[in-house]
Amino acid sequence: METYDVIVIGAGFGGPVAAKKCADAGLKTLMVERSGIPGEKVISGLVIPIYGFLFGPAFIRNGNPPIERPICSVVNRIVKGGKIAFTDHSLKVPAPVVLGYSAYCKPFCTWLADRAVESGAILRTSTTVTDLIVEGGSVRGVITETGEALRSRIVIDSGGTQNMLSIKAGIRKKFVPEAIELYMIWDFEMPKADVDRVFGTSMEFFHAMPEEKIGAPLGYGSTLYFFTYRDSIHPGLGQFLITEGKVPNVQKLLRDYFSNFTATVTRWKQDIAPHAKLRGVMWDVCPIYAGLLPETREMPIYSDGFLIVGDAAGFEAAAFGDGVPNAWFSADIAADTAIEALAAGDTSRSFLARYEEKIKADPFIIHTISDGRRWNMREILKSRDENEFRRKVRDHWGIGAFRYGNMGGPCLRAARRAVAEDGKSISSWLNMFRRYYANWEQNRFDRLSTD
Ligand SMILES: Cc1cc2nc3c(=O)[nH]c(=O)nc-3n(C[C@H](O)[C@H](O)[C@H](O)COP(=O)(O)OP(=O)(O)OC[C@H]3O[C@@H](n4cnc5c(N)ncnc54)[C@H](O)[C@@H]3O)c2cc1C
């Protein structure tokens, strides 16, 4: 039976980052992915926020991954009686600087997995891990759906939200329903010239009081987001499984909200709909863990011979539901920990405790999973104060997103740390902004193994 140093479960956003680093360190690394092509089964929006690129693994920043559109601003609209009652456009940066990049999961994750394979990691696709091999309380490998046993000295679980392996192994528990949001995304074709004219390099959010019936009650879900791509747009919205103490029929509600939106909101009817053609439902009611409950945050993220990263560890950020940056950061930290543990010949729980220490010291991970901005919108439901509504929209999703207590503090701390570690950080960020923007303009990216 072949034995690996490290087995990484999942080739989504986090897995390839961990696999590449382990392979670069000379470890015999296997990445096991249930889908035929990396990213094919990853469910996401997706705009990857810029802090992931600036402070995540250098190979992403220095590469040419396939992106769909640079996102330089967030336009926040408050809808009242179908009309736009208030627009906040305060969160914007001048191109080529961006707030994030929109991307498709399949090509982006394939690009990441290609980099891991280039470094020497072995990728096995169409292989589902169904169980962990546990010996004397230590994880020693994985079992696949055919019953094949694959042994390793450490397993890194990057299997995402819906993967139950750590639950099956008794390490973690299921997320509670209060912490789960169901989400739905539609896919509309729209000629690039129209996306450029109607949205430019913005993504757009629509907020409203419950009586508008175009989204979950404030604070109980994601307001309606328009993710903008090269020549398509993806409106998406979500609601928590439990809303105001009740269990509503969220699957039906999400469809109803979107039908009401398209039937009543002038911005849609006049500016967007004439140029957009429905291609299909991109993700039909999928769960996102988006909770802020301490009991879900306190679940273990490591065990003997086992490290859990990204969504599987509950690291999806609570305010926007963005989880790619934390998947990258945690995968990077897990790989460092695995490398140190294997060098020391000690993969025990007590040695791997340093993984949690480093996660806690990361400027973003704990901050973003404890970020109460979205849940705090619930206060508006009680006060019904319009000025407060506008102020909170600007403070949470507009320029206030960069307040020190929101994302400003973590970004400043991470920037200071990056510059102290590498004097060339600033020039590498500027180069990335320029190169990514030029790549997008020319629609030219690195070739993928699937091309
Ligand atoms: C609707 C929606 C919208 C989102 N929008 C955004 C956004 O705009 N920006 C953002 O940053 N984040 C967004 N996220 C979150 C983001 O997609 C995740 O945080 C991110 O994908 C987490 O990376 P990961 O590696 O932990 O898991 P994933 O990327 O989900 O990767 C898990 C991988 O493991 C594989 N896998 C699972 N189980 C097994 C198994 N048993 N055996 C083998 N392989 C397995 C899966 O096929 C998959 O490839 C969104 C999520 C959802 C659901």
The ligand as a Gaussian input file, in Angstrom:
#p B3LYP/6-31G(d) Opt

LIG

0 1
 C      -23.495000      30.600000      -3.046000
 C      -22.123000      30.918000      -2.559000
 C      -21.550000      32.127000      -2.881000
 C      -20.271000      32.419000      -2.448000
 N      -19.683000      33.597000      -2.833000
 C      -18.426000      33.869000      -2.480000
 C      -17.797000      35.053000      -2.922000
 O      -18.372000      35.843000      -3.668000
 N      -16.509000      35.284000      -2.548000
 C      -15.808000      34.403000      -1.751000
 O      -14.638000      34.652000      -1.437000
 N      -16.396000      33.275000      -1.311000
 C      -17.669000      32.981000      -1.655000
 N      -18.261000      31.826000      -1.233000
 C      -17.493000      30.945000      -0.348000
 C      -16.405000      30.180000      -1.074000
 O      -16.925000      29.531000      -2.199000
 C      -15.809000      29.166000      -0.117000
 O      -15.472000      29.796000       1.095000
 C      -14.563000      28.500000      -0.688000
 O      -14.891000      27.805000      -1.855000
 C      -13.955000      27.592000       0.367000
 O      -12.868000      26.881000      -0.145000
 P      -12.590000      25.395000       0.384000
 O      -11.354000      24.924000      -0.252000
 O      -12.699000      25.345000       1.867000
 O      -13.831000      24.557000      -0.142000
 P      -14.311000      24.377000      -1.649000
 O      -13.784000      25.442000      -2.521000
 O      -15.778000      24.163000      -1.569000
 O      -13.604000      23.034000      -2.100000
 C      -13.953000      21.789000      -1.573000
 C      -13.512000      20.739000      -2.582000
 O      -13.519000      19.476000      -1.961000
 C      -14.149000      18.545000      -2.811000
 N      -14.682000      17.507000      -1.911000
 C      -15.661000      17.664000      -0.995000
 N      -15.840000      16.522000      -0.322000
 C      -14.961000      15.628000      -0.850000
 C      -14.700000      14.269000      -0.569000
 N      -15.352000      13.620000       0.369000
 N      -13.738000      13.650000      -1.313000
 C      -13.057000      14.320000      -2.275000
 N      -13.284000      15.606000      -2.571000
 C      -14.222000      16.255000      -1.869000
 C      -15.214000      19.342000      -3.532000
 O      -15.624000      18.728000      -4.738000
 C      -14.474000      20.646000      -3.774000
 O      -13.741000      20.636000      -4.955000
 C      -19.553000      31.501000      -1.639000
 C      -20.136000      30.279000      -1.299000
 C      -21.400000      29.980000      -1.750000
 C      -22.027000      28.662000      -1.401000

